[in-house]
Amino acid sequence: MAFVSSGYNPNKPMENRITDIGPRHFEEFYPPVIKNNKGKWLYHEILEPGVLVHVSETGDELYTVRVGGCRFMSVTHIREICEIADKYCGGYLRFTTRNNIEFLVDSKDKIEPLKKDLASRKFDGGSFKFPIGGTGAGVTNIVHTQGWIHCHTPATDASGPVKATMDVLFEDFQNMRLPAQLRVSLACCLNMCGAVHCSDIAILGYHRKPPMLDHEYLDKMCEIPLAIAACPTAAIKPSKVELAGAKVNSVAVNEERCMFCGNCYTMCPAMPLADDVGDGIVIMAGGKVSNRISAPKFSKVVVAFLPNEAPRWPSTTATIKKIVDAYSKGGNKYERLGEWAERIGWERFFEKCELEFTHHLIDDFRDPAYYTWRQTSQFKF
């Protein structure tokens, strides 16, 4: 009876419903020009780096100014973004999947004042708060994972290498000199929540040592069966260890089977994996999600290991810069980095990028399912 007396209609359960569970429907946040032209857009063009126009069959035009945004934003930074949107865009903006911010205006006259305002805003250190770019045949924002501060299994930081890498690639963020778009991603460990397996250039944090075992606290802090079950390669087994003259319950790790993923540490804090010498960075290249021209591709390891060199990661950034410059000089128009490498041959790719090839880079991954399932529009009969 409580539901009936409160006006609840079981035949229309969503009628007049007010709730804070989940986000509100996205259509509530459309700018009027998008709402009025949904399904009517004819084409779009990139007018200059960071500036796009979408044209509707009704004759309406939507202009977009794209700027780079950081993945971790302070409240004051977000308030400044909202202030800009209120001033120029009627309060409307959108975020891309790579953390770019797009300010949307319905008139070409509003672009230049908006661009001047964005370019004038800088951090105390002198860098742009809202750098314009990230469109077309250039580098867009680097997507990355949590890093040393925000995650418990990383082999490298996220924000540090990404900031350092973006500093050396910043000209290619603001220009479109490359053969095609270039996507850079970072994942802090092999769990790869950064989707580095399918990026043009990928920065992957890599552990090289198995977990350390704190036998004194392991049984007190951990559910041993959970730690064993968490291992994807069955490298952990229960064990009795003698400690201070007494036998305690613990685990043993088969180092030959360990893949250094850190899943055990997730279940058991007494099995830490991080190590200042064993942890570092792997560079991968050649992946893509797009079906255009060729089928989607997995990234391949091109540099087996680079040390963590905080705070600027010079070896990592120099390697990435060499790859980008070689691709810029050698790639054909519209050709993604992996397509360029396959056209010239991976052997020449290493020569052009001045990278050393070792036996550690030989790809022995085989999965016939990826060749038999219809996962791409690139059909071959």
N, C-alpha and C positions, 0 to 999 in steps of 0.2 A: 504493500500500500504506500510505502514511502516514495517509491518511484512514481506511482500514479499521481500522488498529491503534489510532487515537485514538477509536474508537467511533462514527465518522460513519456514519449510515444514509442512503444515497442515496434510499431510498423515503420517508423522513421527514426532510427536510433541516433542519427547525426543531426537531426533538426534542432536548431538553437543551442547546439552543444558548445560550451566554452571549456577549454582544457589547456593545461600547460604540458601535456604529454606529447612529445614530438614537435617538429617544426610546423609552422603554418604553411598553407599551400603556396607554392612558389608563384602562382599566377597573381597573387595579391601584391607582388613586388615588381611587376613589370612596369617600365616606363610607359606612358600613354602611347608613344609612337610604336613601341613593340607590341603592345596589347592590341592596337588597332590594325596592325599589319601581320598578325600571326598567320603563317602559312602562305603569305603573299610576297615574300622576298624573292627578287629576281636574281640578283648577283651581289657580290661584294668585291671591293678592290682595296689594295694597300696603297694609300696616297703617298706615304713616306714612312720611314721606320717609326713604328709606334702609333701610326694614325691610319684608321680604316674607315671606309664608308660602306654602308649597306643600303641598297636601293630597292624599293618596293614597286610592285606593279601599279600601285596607286599614285606613284610619283613621290611618296614620302622618302626622306633620307635620314639615316641614323649614322652619326659620326662617333667614332670611338677613339679615345686617347688611352693607350696602354702604357702602364708604368710598372716597373719591377717592385715587388714587395717581399719583405722578409717572411720566413715561415713562422717565427716566433715574434709576435707583435705586442707591444705594450698598450695599455689602455689609452695613454696619451697619444700614441701614434694613430690608433684607430679613430680617436676623436678628431684628430687633424684630418684624416681621410674623409670623415663624415662632414667636417666643416667645408672642405673643398667641394664635395658633392652637393651640399646645400647651396653653395655660392654660385656654381656654374651649371649644375646638372639637375636641378629640381629635386635634389636629394637622392638621385638614383646612381648606383654603381654596381659592378659585378666583379667577382673574383674568378680567375681562371683556375683550372686544375693544377697549374704550376705556380700558384700564388702570385700571379700578376694581378694588378688592379686595373679595371677598365672603367674610365669615366665616360658616360654616355650623354651626348648632346644631340639636339635635333636640328641644328643649324650650323653651317660652315663658318659663320661669323664668330661663333663662340670658341672655335678651336685655338686661335692664336692667343687670346687672353688667358685661356686655361693653360696652354703650354708655357707661357711666360711665368705664370704663377707657380707651376710645378717646378720649373727649372730654378726658380729663386729660393726654393726651400731646401736648406742644407742642414746636416748635423753639425755639431760643434767641431767635429774633426775635419770638416770640409767636404765630406762625401754627400752626394745627392740623396735626399729623402725619397724622391719620386723620380728616378731616372726613366726617361721615355725611350721605348724600344721594345724588343722582344717579339717582333713580327717577321713573317716571311723567311727569306733565306739567311737567317742569322741564328744567334744563340738566344734562347729564351731562358727564363728562370730555371735554376737548378732545383729539382725536387730532392728532398733528403729526409732522413729519418731522425731519431731523437738525439743521438750523440751521448757524450760522456755524462752530461748533467742529467738528462731526462730518461736514460735507459740503464738497465743493469747488465746487459750482455754485449755492449759495443766493443769493437777492437780499435776503433778510431773515433774521433769527434765528428760531429756533423756540421755545425755552424762554422767551425774554424776552417776546415778544408774548403767548404763551399764558398765562404767569403774570400779566401785567398785565390781560389780558382776563378771566381767571378771577376776579381780585380784584374787578372791577366787576360780575361776574355771580354772585358767590358766594352771595348770598341766594337766587337762583333755582336754585342747586345744592342748597341745603338745604330748599327749599320746592317746592310744586307749584302755583303760581299761574297758569301759562301755559295756553293752550288745549290744547296737546298737547306731546309731547316736542320738544325743540329740540336739534339736533345741530350742534356747531361744530367745524370742522376747520381745520388750517393746513398749507399746503404752501409750501416755501421757494422754489420756482421752477416754471416751466411744465412740468417733467417730472412734477409732481404725484403723487409717491408718497404724498401725504397724502389722496388721494381727495376733494379739495375740489370736484370737479365734481358731487357729488350730496349736498351738505350743506345744511342749512337756512341756515346762515351760514358762509361760507368766507373765510379769510384767505390770500391768495396772494401770495407774493413775486414781484416782476416786474422783470426787467432791461429797460432802455429804450435801451441803447447796444450796438452790435455789439462783438465781441471786439477787444481791442487785439492788435497783431501785433509780436512781438519778433523782428524779422528776423534779428538777429545770432545768436540761439540756436535759431531755429525748426527749421532743417534738422539741427542737431546733436542736439536733444532729441526730435524728433518723427519718426514715420513719416508723411510728408506724404500718401501715399495713404489712410492710415487717417483722418486729419483730414478729408480731402475726403469720404470715404465716410460719415463719421459725421453729416454735415449732412443733415437731413431735407428741406430745401428747395433743395438744390443751390446754395447761396449761395457756396460756396468753390471756387476753382479754383487750379491751380498757377500760379506766377508767378516771374519772375526779377527780383531787386531789386539795385540797385547800392548797395553799402555800402563805404565807405572805399576807393573806387576799384576795387572788385572786385565782380563779379556773383555773387550767392548764390541758392541755391534757396529759395523761400519760397511763400507763398500770397497771394491777393487775395480780399477779401470783398465781395460785392455787397450793400450795406447795405439796398437795397430788398427783397431776398429774405430777409434774416436775420430769424429769429423769436426771437432772443435766448435760445435754450434751453440753451446751454452744452455741448451734446454734443461740439463741437470741442475744448473745453478738457479734457474727459474723455480724449480721445485725445492732446491736445497741450498740455502745460503752458505753452508759449510763446504761447498764445492766451487770456490771462485775460479774464474778462468782468465781474468784480465792479467796481463803481464807487459811490463814496459819494453822488454826486448822482443818477446815473441809476437806481440801485436803490431800490425802495420796495415798497409794498403795494397790492394791488387787493382790494376787498371784493366778494364774490359772495353771492347769496342765492337762496333758493327751491328748492333741490334736495332730493331725498329718494330713498331706496332702496325704501321700503315700497310695497306694492301696495294698501294699505288706503285706501278711499274713492276714491282716484284713482291713476292710473298713476305709476310712478317718473318723476322730473323731473330735468333738468339745472339746475344753478345758473346764474343770469344775473349779469353784471357790473352792479353798482349804484353803485360808486365806482371811477372809472378809475385813480386814483393817490393814494396818501398817502405822505409821506416816512417814511423810517426815523428814528424819534425815540427812540433808546435813552436811558435804560434802561426807560422806562415807556410809550412809544408812546401819548401822550395823544390824538392825533387818531384813531388807529385804535380805541382803546377807547371813546372818546366816540361815535363813529359806530355801533359795534356796540350800545352801550347804548341809543341812540336807536331803533334798529331793533327791539330786543327789547321796549322799553317800548311802542312803537306797536303791535306785534303782540299784546302782552299785553292792551292796551285794546280792540283792534278785532277780534281773531280769535274765531270761534265755537268752542264746545267740540269737541274732537277734530280741529280744523282745523290742519294744518301751515302753516308760514309761507308756503310757495309757493302753497298752496291759498287762503290768505287774500288774497295779492297778486292771484291770478287772479280771485277773486270780486269784489274791489273795483276791479280794473283796475290795471295797473302804473303808469299815470299818477298815480292817487291814492296808490298805495304810496309814490311819491317824495314826494308832498305830506305824507302822514302821518308819514313818517320824516325829514322835513326834509332831504332829499337833493337835490342839484342834478342835473338831467338834462342830458346833453350828447349830441351826435351820436356820440361815441365809444362809447356804450352800446347803439347799435342792433344787434340780434342778426341777423346775416346768415347764420348757420349753417343749412345745409340738408342733410339726409341722409335720403332717402326710405326707406332700409333700416330706420330706426327706426320707420317707420309701417307697413311691410309685414311685417317679421318678427314672429312671435308671441313677443315678449319679455316680455309682461305678462299677468296674469290678467284685466285689464280689457278683455275681448273686446267688440267692437262688430261686429254682422253687418248 
